[in-house]
Amino acid sequence: MKFNYGKIFLLGFGFFGVSVIWSVYNAFVPLFLANKFGLQPAMIGFFMTLDNIAALFIQPPVGAWSDRLRTPIGRRMPFILIGAPVGALAFGFIPVASILPLFVACTSTLLLSMAFWRTPVVALMPDVTPSQFRSQANGIINFMGGVGTIIASLAGSTLYEINIAFPFWMGSVLVILAAALVFIFIKEPKEYEKEDVKPDMFASLRELVQEKDKSGLRILLAIFFWFLAYTGIEAFLTLYATKRLGISEGDAGRLMGHMGLLFVLFALVAGYVGSRLGRRITISSGLIAMGAMTVCLALLPVEVLTITLTKLPVLGTIRVLNLFLMGAGIAWSFVNINSLPMVVDLTTAARLGTFTGLYYLFSTFSAIVGPNLNGLIVQLSGNNYNTMMYVAPLFLLVAVALMLGVRRGEATDAKW
């Protein structure tokens, strides 16, 4: 198996499509829920975890299923060709839903369909990439995902100011194009490594728990804690910006784009650093830096965070707040780029989808708890959205402590 940069960039369009959808969803659905349907923070937090509840029950078993599936077009492609079009159609109807039950129906369809194809499209990366190049490959794929986040957040925010439906329709078109490019240009391996035992997610998790070396379990628990911090803030970032800092909805929608911009610029760097210094050290450094940035957001007064530094085309207004979010974007690239390669390098080629599913099991369960916990904390604090900035560093600190005991998951020289 050879490493092909062009193939990985094309494969990245799959993650590009996923990122476009979720970036628009996370930026504007909370605003709909608060301003259009009048929901309270705790209920918004719960609503914003419904996608993760769906993913929790769908993504991990679908990953194991895709390991076992054999079709003329491959073991991953059928999931992509079904999930992407259905998700795109449902996404396009979200902004025009005028009553809450219809809104919930559209979002529920989106959540189920997106959960159906995410694990298979991500599992394609280790399918076509040797172990020693997986951090770089994941850097490329997340670079493409970051481009999707930027387009969705920056162009989407501009479109939102024209018509609230436009960013959703843009996302629908882009995800269809992305899935089509993956199907046309990425060819799955013709032969797969065989195992006596069929891939099973819970059996694999049980093996990790029972192993004397707890590296695999520690990695998965660390993933849970750092996503607890990240997803909790992500779900409420636009409300934090509008309610606490007084920033307009359009500018608030661009914040994840600014963070994503730096994530994109450093995605390839993070993959290279992970392959040179080691994934554990790279991830731990990113976690510490993220914690520092979040502490600064918690402690600095509103008057300082909202100081306008400059205004740029497309990017909009750049404030002191944006600088810390950009720093967090760099740190997040060091964490996120190297985590999936660590997990899949705990196993063999026959169970790549299964272990990708384990990665999503822990990150998704965390993404359910995070927004709910943050929504509850914000509501109990009298709707003070700054409280979540105090909580996140504690979760990141736990993740760092867990990573200190990890001894496996680094790149190998295996040629399968």
N, C-alpha and C positions, 0 to 999 in steps of 0.2 A: 504494500500500500504506500503510495507516494502522497506528499503534501502538495496541494495545488491551491495557491492563493486565489486564483480566479474563481475556482469552484466554490471556495468558502465564501467569497464575496457574494456570489449568486445565491448560495444557500442562506446568506444573511438576509435576503429579501423576505424570507419567511418570518424571521424575528422582527423585521421592519414592519410587516403588516400587523403583527401582534402588538407592537409598541404604539403604532398609530392609534389603534382602537382604544387601548387602555389609557393612553395619555389624554385623549379627548374625553373619555369617560370619566376619569378621575378629576379632571379640571372642571368640568361643567355640570356633571350630574349632581354633585353636592349643592351647586347653586340652584338648580331646578328644585331639588328637594326642600331647600330652605326658603327660597323666594316664591316659587310657583305653587308648592304644595304645603308650605308652612310647617315642615317637620322640625322637631327639636334635635339638638346635637346628638344625644344618645341614640335616637332613632335613625339619624343620618349615618352615624357610625355603624349601626347594625346593617343598614341598607347597603353601605359601601363594602360590606364583607360578604354579601350574598354571592358575588362572583367567586370568592374564595371558598365559600361553603360548597358551591357546585363543583369547583375544581378539586376540592379535597376528596370527594367521592368519585370523581370521574378520571382525573389526570393520572394518579398512580396506577390503578388497574388497567387503564388504556395503554400505559407504557409497557406493562407486562404482556398485555394482549398483542401489542405491535411486535414484541419480540417473537411471539409464536406464530404470527400471521404470515402466510406465504401467498402472494398473488402475482400475476404477470407483471404488474407495475411496481412491485415491491411490498415491503411490510409496513412502511410508514405512509406512503402516498395516498392510500384510500382514505385515511383519516383527514388528511389535508383537503382532498377534493370534496369531501362532504362537509366538513366543519366550516371552512372559510366562506363559501357562498352563503350558507344559512346565517352565519354570524354577520356578514356584511349587510344582508337584507334586513335583519332585525335591528341593526345599529342605525340604519337610515330612518327608521320609523320612530326612534326614541324622542327626538325633539318636537315631533308633531303630535305626540300623545297628549291630549288635553285633560284627561282624567287619570287619577292615580292607578286604578286597576289596569287600564290599558298600558300605562307607563310601565307597570310591574310586568305585564305580559311580554312587552318588547324587551325589557332588560333581562328577564328570565330566559327567553329564547337565546339572546346574545350570550349569556353566561354559560349555558349548557353547550352551545355550539363551539364557543372559543375553548372551553375546557377539553372538548373532544379532540382537538387537533394540536394543542400546544405541545404536549409531551412528545408526540411523534416527530414534529418538525424540529424540536430541539435535539432529540436523540439522533437525528441525521448527522449532526456534527461529529460525535465520536464514531459513528458508523464509517465515515469516510476520512477520518483523521487519525494518524498514528499517535500514541500516547504522548511522546515527547513534544508534539506540536499542538496539543490541545489548548494550552493557555493562550498561545498566539491565535489559534483558530477561534476560540471563544472571544478573544479581543476583537477580531474582525466582525464576528456575528453581532456582538454587543455594540460595536461601532455602527453597524447598520441599524440596530435597534435604537441607538441614540439619535441617529439621523431621523428615524421615524418620530421619536419623541420631540425633537426640535421642530420638525415640520408641523406636527400636530399642535404643539404648544404655541409656537410663534405665528405660523400662518393660520392655524386654527383660531387663535385669539383675534387676529385681524378679521377673519371671516365671521367670527361670532359677533363682532361689533357691527357688521353689516346685516347679518341675519343669523339667529341662533341655530338654525338648522344646517347652515353651510359647512361647519367643521365636521359634522356627523356624516354628511353626504360625501365630503372629501375622503373621510376615513373609509367609507364603504367602497368607494372606487379603488382606493389605493390597496386595500387588503385583497381585493379580487386580482388586481394586477400582480401583486407580490406572490400570491399563491400560484398563479399561472406561470410566472418566471421560474419558481422552484420546480414545478412539475416538468417544464420544458427542458431545463438545463441540468438538473441534478439527477443522476442515475444511481440508484442504490446498488450495493454489491449484489452480485448474482448468487454467491454462496455465503453461507453463514456458519459460524462456529457452532458445533452441536454439543449439547449437554445431555447427560442421562436423565437429569431431573428438569422438568419444564420450568421456565422462569416464573417465579411467584414472588410478589412484592413482600408479603408478610413473612414468608419463609426466609427471604433474604434479610429482612429486618431482624428476625429472630436470631439468625446467624451472627449478625453484627453485635447484638446484645450479649450473646453467649461467648463471643471471642474473648480470650484473655487480654489481648491488646484492644483497648476501647477507643482507638483512634476514630474508627468509622462512626461510632455512636457519638463521640465528642464533636465531630465535624457537624453531624446532623443537628445536634442540640445547639451548637454555636449558630448555625444557619437560622434556627428558630428564633434565637434571641436578637440577632442583628436585624432580621426582618421585622421583628416586633417593634423595634425602634423606627425603622425606615417606613414601613407601611402605615404606622400610626400617624406619623407626620404627613406623609403624602396625602392621605385621605382628607386631611383638614387644612392643608397648606393654603388653599384659596380662601377659606373662611378665616384662617389666622391672619392673612394679609388684609382682607377687607374689614373684618370686625375689630381686630386689635390695632392694626397699623393704619387703617383708613385708606388703603390703596384701592383704586378702581378695579372692577371685575376684570376688565380687559388686561390690565397690567398684572393682576393676580394670576390670571391664566397663563401668563408668560413665564412665571417663576420657575416652573418645572422645566421649561425650555432652556432657561439660562443654566440651570443645574445640569440638564441633559447635554448642553453644548460642551461643557467642560468634560463631562463623562465621555463624550464622543472623542474629543481631542486627545484624551489620555487613555482610551480603551486599548489601543495598540501598544502604547507604552506599558500599561499595566500587565498585558500579556507577556511582553518581553521581560519585564522586571520579574514577574512570577517564574518564568523559565530560568532566569539567571540566579536570582537570590533565593528562590524557593517559594512555593505557594503559601506556606504557613506564615512565614515572616512578612510577606507582602500583604496578606490579608490582615494580619494583626496590626501592622502599621496603618493601614487604611481605617480600621476600626477606631484606633486611638485618635487619628486626625478627625474623623467624623464626630466623635464625642466632643472634641475641643471646639469644633465649629458650632455644634448645637448648644454647648454651654455659653458661648459668646452671644448667640441669639437670645438665650434665656435672660442673661444678665444685663445686656446693653439696653438703655432706655429707648422708647419709641422715637424720640426726637433724633437720636443718633442713627438708628436703623433706617429711618425714612429720609435721611439727607440725600438729595439728588446730586449725583456725581456727573452724569452726562446723559444725553439722549441720543440714541443711535437708530438708524433705519432698521426696520424689522424687529430688532431686539427691544426697542422702546426705551423706557426710562430705566437707567441703571442707578440703583441706590446702594447704600452701604449694606443693606440686607442682601442684595444680589451677590455681593462679593463673598459673603459667608456661604451662601448657597452654591456658588461656583466652586469654592473650596471643598464643600461637601461632595460635589459632583466628582471632583478629582479623587477624593478619598474613596467614594463609593465604587469607582472603577477598579481600584486596587482590590477591593473586597469581592465584588460581584464577578469580575472577569475570571478569577482564579478558583472560585468555589465549586462550580459544576465540574471542572476538570478533576478536582480533588475527589469528588464523590464517585465519578465514573471510573477513576483509576483505582478504586477499591475492588473492582470486579473484572470479569472477562467480557469478550465481545458478545457472547451469547446473551448476556443480561444487561446490556447497555441501556435499553429502554426501561428495564425494571429499576435500575439504580437512578436513572433520570427521574423516574416516578417517585422514588424515595426522596430525592432532592425536593421535588415539588410537594410531596406529602408534608414535609416539615416547614417549608417556606410558606405553603398555602395555609396550613393550620395557624401559623404565626400571623399571616395576613388576615385571618378571621379574628383572632384575639386582639391584635394591635389596634385597629380602628374602633372596635367595641370598647376596649379598655380606655383608649384616649377619649372617646366620646363621653364615657361615663365620668372620667376624671374632669373633663372640661365642664360638664354639666354640674357636677358636685362643687366645683370651684366658682360657681356663679357665672358660667359661660366665659371664663378667662382662658382664652386659647393659648396663652403663654405657658400654662402649666405643663403642656405636653413636651415643651422644650427642656423641662427639668427632668422628666421621666426617661426620655430616650437615652441619655448618656449612661444611666444605670444599666439598661439592657445591653448596651454596647460593651460596658465593662465586664459583664458576665460572659459575653461572647469571647472577649480577649482571654479571660481566665480559662475558658474551655479550650481554646486554640493552643494554649501553652502546653497541653498534654498530648497533642496530636503528633503521631510518629509516622503515619502512612498518608498516602494520597498524592505524593510527589510524582513527577513524570518518570516513566520507565523507558527502557530501550526496546520494549516489545515491538515486533514488526507485524503482528497480526492486524 
